[in-house]
Amino acid sequence: MQTKQPKQDRRRFLKHTGIVTAGALAGAAIPMVHAAEDNTVKIGLVGCGGRGTGALMNAMSTEGPKKIVALGDVFQNKVQNTAKMVTDKHKDSADIPQERQFVGFEAYKNVVDAVGPGGVVFFATAPAFRPMHVEYAVEKGVNVFMEKSFAVDAPGIRRMLKAGEKAKEKNLKIVGGLMSRHSTALQEAVKQLHDGIIGERVTCWAYREHGPVGLGARQADESILSHQIRHYSNFTWLNGSFLLDWLIHNLDVCCWAKGGWPVAAQGQGGRAVRKEKDQLFDHYAVEYTFADGTRLFAQGRHQAGAWNCFQSTIHGATGCAVIGEGVKSPKIYKGFNPVKENIIWQHPGSPRDQYVVEHDILFDAIRNDKPVNEAERCCYAAMTGILGRMAAESGQRITWDEALASNIELAPNIDKLSFDGDAPVMPDANGDYPVAVPGQTKVL
């Protein structure tokens, strides 16, 4: 698998400002993979948590006939809850008898097989499982909607990139849950920036700072692995860190606005106040460098009583923009003081829900055989977060190429997990988990 840093040219990046399309390989015969003759799209869901069920509901707003035919999760109660909700709200579009409600670590295979070629499966489990799940769907000729994040380490990213290339060859559709990319308001804002409304973009900031990420208590009869998966946001092997899983949208928006991916990063992080028995840092600060030497600064914190901020800020030669996740109405300003009287651009009207738009794109592509494949772009956005995590947790300056070539897996043998066995990361006798130590932790 090639691990070379993607070219930092404007043409390559501008094609990612909306939908990434995958054209036919020269001279290759590409099979038609689309909805059945009656135009009903079969749907399956793997990962029946709040976001997965929410995505399923969003998809029901798209045009054309569709049928939810299979659900899967490692937890039976989640499958049952989603089945009831879907059946109650969309009775005519749900056909999910008990025999197509799958539970366990192999449930993803059952769902993909039940949907079959031409259908679509939504993947919304903990990010560590995403490469394995998408890989199987592509192998079976099934279209994909995948929630963020898309992997937790470099081996996972390389696996996802390979699956994305295979999907192109098979004419499969892949859409990723970086919903900010599907916001028409944000698309217009980024176009304004690329067209030079504030001159050359020289500095970007990605912020996500708010109250603590909680950790629920482990139940008396619950395995350690089950506890970790239920609270995957607290365990780095499952979510790739707070920096990746929680900041990915605004990291992606900054790179989109800049017009390229970073080539290196250095940073820091740790546990200043957090004492919960998990792997979570409570703060990160990472400085990324782009190919032209300009910088992106990412700041993530979840601590009580501290300053809150949730946005992306872009500085150009003559002004600034406040955009991204957490910002309802993106705005561009003259100068560097983002106050009302300095606004030079803002999106008129009320854009359509970006969470629905991403499914409009996917289902339109399936029904009308349009080439849509966002796998590469999603992988690079995730790799940006992974690079930052590696730099902060090690305390070293790391290049993109070094990070992407790393063979360190956060969860080796993830395809062999069982609730009868140990988790990839186990607590010590006091119930404490290993936490990265900058200056000591090895990431390469």
N, C-alpha and C positions, 0 to 999 in steps of 0.2 A: 504493500500500500504506500503510495507516494505521500510524503509528509511535508512537502515544500510549501512555504508560505504563499498564499494566493497573491496574484499580481495586484498592485495598489493603483490601478489606472481608473480614471473616472468612468469610462465606458462600461467596464466590467461591473462597477458598483452601481451605476445608475440603473442597470437592468434589474437590480434588486429593490428599487424604490417602491415597486408595487408587487406584482406577481412574478415569481421566477418561473420561466417556462422551459421545458425540456424538449428540444427539437429531435427529429429523427436522426439517428446515426447515418452518416453518408453511406449509401449503398446497402443499408440493412433493411430487411423486411420487418416491419413492426406490426404485431398483431393488434387487432382492435379489442380493447378491453373497456366495456361500458355496460350500462344497465341492460337488463333483460328486455326482450321484445315488447313486453307490456309496459316498459319504462318505470317499473317499480324498483327502487334501489333497496337492496337488503342491507341492514345496519346491525353491527354488533358493537358492544362496549366492553372493554377490559379495564377495570379500575372504577368501581362503583362508588367512589367518594363524591364529595360535593362538586368538584370541578368536572369530573367525568359525567356525572348526571346532568350538571348544568350544560355541558357541551351537547349532550344528547337532546336536551330540551331546546337549545338554540337551533339545532339542526332541523327540528320539526317545523321551524318557521320558513324553511326554504320551499321553493315552488316544486310541484310535481309529486307523484305518489312515492311513498317510502314505507318500509316496514321494518320495525325493530324485531329481530328474530333471535338474538342470543345475548346473554350477559355473563360476565365472568369477574371473579375477584378471589383473593385468598381467604376472604371472610364471608361466611354464609349470610350473616345478618345484613351486610351491605348489599349483596345481590338481591336479597328479599325486599329490602327497603326500596331499592331502585325499581325493581319489577312492579311493586305496588304503585309507586308514584307514576311511572310511565303508563301503566294500565289505566289508572284513574284519570289521567289527563289526556291521554291519546289512545283511547280504547280501540279505535278503528285502525290505528297504525302500529299496533303492538301484537305480536304473535310470539310470546315467550313462555311456553309451557315449562313445567318443572324440569323436564328432560333437557331443556336448552338454557338452564340456569346453572352455570358451572362454577365449582368452588375448588380452590387449591392452586398450587404453583404451575400446574399444567393447564389451567383453565384457558389461558390465552390461545393455546393450540385448538382447544375444543371450539372456542368462539370463532376463530378464523375459519376452521373447517366447516362450521355450521353456516357461516355467511357465504362462503364459496367465491369463486372467480367472478369479477364484475361488481361485487358488493364492496362495502367499506367497513372497516373496523376502526373504532376510536380507541386510542391508547392513553390512559390517564392514571396509570399506577405511579408509584415512586419512580423518579427518573432513572435509577440504577437499572431497572428492568427494560427501559425503552429500546436499546439497541437489539436485544434478543427478540423482543416482541415484533418490532418492525421488520427485522430480518426474516422472520417466519412468515409474516403476512406477504411480503414481496415474493418469497419463494413459492407461495401458494396462489399467486396471481390476484391478490386482494388489495384494493385501494386503501389508503391510510389517512386518518387524521390523528396527529400526535400532539399531545399537550407538551408544554415546556415542563422541565428542561429535557434535553434530548439524550444526555449521557452525563456521567459524573467524572470521567477520566479520559485520558488520551486514547487508550485502547478502545474504549466505547465509542469515541468520536470516529475513529478510523473504521470501526465496524459499521457505524451509521452511514458514513460517506460511501462505503462499498455497497450497502443496501440501496442507497439513493441512486447510485449509478446503475445498479441492476434494475431498479424500477423504471429508469429511463429506457433501458433496452426492451423492457416488457410493456412499455406504454402505460404504466400504472400512474395514478395520480397520488401525490403526497402534499398535504397542506399541514403546516405547523401552527401551534397555538401562540405565536408571537402576535397577539391580536393588534398591537399598536401599528404593525405594518399594514393592517387591513383597515385602518382608520382613514377615511377620505380626507378629513381635516388635517391629519398629520402628514399624509401624502402631499397635500398642497403646501403645507408649511416647509417640508423638506425640499420640495421643488423650488420654492422661493429662495431658500438658502443656497441650493446648488446653482440657481440662476444669478446669484451675486447680490442679493438685496442688502446684505451687510458686509459685502466683500469677502475676502478669504477667511475661512473658518480656522481659527488659531488655537482655541482651547475649548474643551468640553468637560462638563461635570455630570456625573450620574449619582443621584442621591436616593437613598431609601433609609430613613431614620424615623423610628417610632418606638412604641412600647415593647415590652419583652415578648418573645415567643415562648409560650407556655409549654410545660411538659406534664402530661397526665400521669397519674400514679399507675404503676404496674399492678394488675389484678393478681390476686393470690394464686389463682390456678393458671395464669398466663405464662407462656414460654417467653424467654428473653427475645427470641426472634420475632414473635408475634407482637410484643410490646414495642419493639423498635419500628416495625413496619407500620403499626397504628400511629406512631409519632415520628414518621419519617423525616419531618422537617428538623428534627433534633439530632440526626445522625448523618455524618458526612458521607459515609459509604452509600447511603440511600439517596441523599438529595444533592450531594456535591458541594455543600456548604451554603451558608446564608448568602454569601456573595454571589454565588451562581444562581441558586434557585429563587432568590427574592429580588436580586438586582438585574436579572438577565434582560428584562424588557428595556430598562433605561440604559444599560450598557449597549444594547443593540441599537436603540434610537440614536445614541451619541455617535456610534460608528456609522450608522446610516447617514446622519447629518454631515459628518465629516467626509464621508465618501471613501472609506477604507477600513481595514481591520488593523489592530495594533501589531507591531513587530516585536515588542518587548514589554516587560512590566517589572516593577519592584514595589514592595509594599510592606505592610505590617498589620497585625491584628492580635487579638487575644481575648481573655476573659477578665475584664476589669471588676465586674460585680457578680457575674453569673456563678452560681454554685450548684445548679441542677446537675443530676447525674446523667449527662449526655456528652456529645462531642462538640457542642456548639460554641463557637466564638461569639461574644456579644458585640464586637466591633471589628471592622475592617477599614483600611485606608490604602488604596492602591493607585499608583501612578503608572499609566500606560504611555508608551511612546509610539507614535505613528511613523511611517516610513520617511516623512518629510521633517521629522523632529518635533512636530507639535504634540501636545499632550492631552490625555483624557484622565481625569481624576475621579475615582469611584469611592464613595463614602457610604458605608453601611453600618447601621447601629440599631440595636433593639434593647433599650434601657429605659427604665421608668424615670420620669422627671427630667428628661433631657430634651433638647430642641428637636422638633419634628420637621422633616422635609422629605418630599416625595415628588421628584421631577428630574428632568434633564435640562441643563442650561448650556447654551452654545454662545461663545463669544466670537464675533468676526472682527474685521478691521475697523468697521464703523458702527457696530451695534451688537445686539444680543437677541437671543430667542429663549423663551421658556416653553418647553414642549415635553412630550413623553407621558409615560404612565404616571397617574396621579394629577395630571393637568387636564381639566375638562375641555378647555378652550385654548389651543396653542396660540401664542402671540409672538410677534417680532417687534423689536424696539430700535429706535435710533439711540445711539449712545449705549451706556452700560448700566443705566438706572432703569429697571423695569417697572415704570410707573405709567399710569393711564395716559397722561399727556404725551408720552414718548412712543405710543403705539404707532407703527407704520403699516402693520398688516395683522389681520386676524380673520379667521374663517367665518364667512357669513352663514347664517342659518344653523340648523341642527342636523349634523351628519347621522346616517343610519348606524345602528348599534354594530360596533366592530366585531363583537362576538358572534353576531349573526352573519355579517358580511363574509367572514372567513369560510363559513359553511355554504353560503351562496356560491362562492368561487369553486369550492370542491364539488358540490353537486352539479353545478352547471358543466364543469369539466367532465364529470362521469357521464352525464346524460348526452352531452354533445361531442364527446371525444376530443376535448381540448387538452393540449399538453401543459399540465401544471405539475411542477415538482419543486418544492421549497426545501428539500432535504439539505442541500449544500449550505444554503444561507442559514438555516436553523443550526446546523452543526458549527458553523463559524461563530455564530452568536454565543452558543454554549461554550465553545473553545475559548472565547474571550473571558468568560467567567472562570473557567478552569485554569487558564493562565494566571489570572489574578489570584485565585486561591493558592495555587502552587507558589507564587512569589511571596505572598503574605505569610503563608504557613512555614515556609522555609527561611524567610528573611533574605532571600537571594534575588538578584536581578536575573530574570530568565527570558530567553527569546521565545518567540512563537514557534520557531522550528524545533528548538530544544523541547518545549512543552509537548508539541504534537507528536514528537518521536518517542516520548516517554513510554516505557512498558510497565510502569507501576499501576496496578489495578487496585482500586479501593475495595472491591468485592470479588476476589478470584473465585472461580467456579460457581458463579451466581446461578447458572443453569442447573445446579445440583442441590439447591437449597431444599430443606425439609423442616417442618416444625418439630420433627423428632431429633434434629441435630442442632449444633451450635450456630449462632449468628456469625457472620464474617468478623465482627468485632465484639469481643466479650468483656464484661466488667471484671474488675479485680475482686478480691475478697470483701472489700468495703463497698462494692457496688459502683465504683468509679470507673469511668472509661478513659482510654488514652486520648489525650488532646494534643494537637500539634504544638510544638515549641519552636518559634522562630530562632534560627541560628543552629538548631539541632535536627529538626525534621528533614528527612531526605525525600525529595519529590522526583528526582531524575535517576 
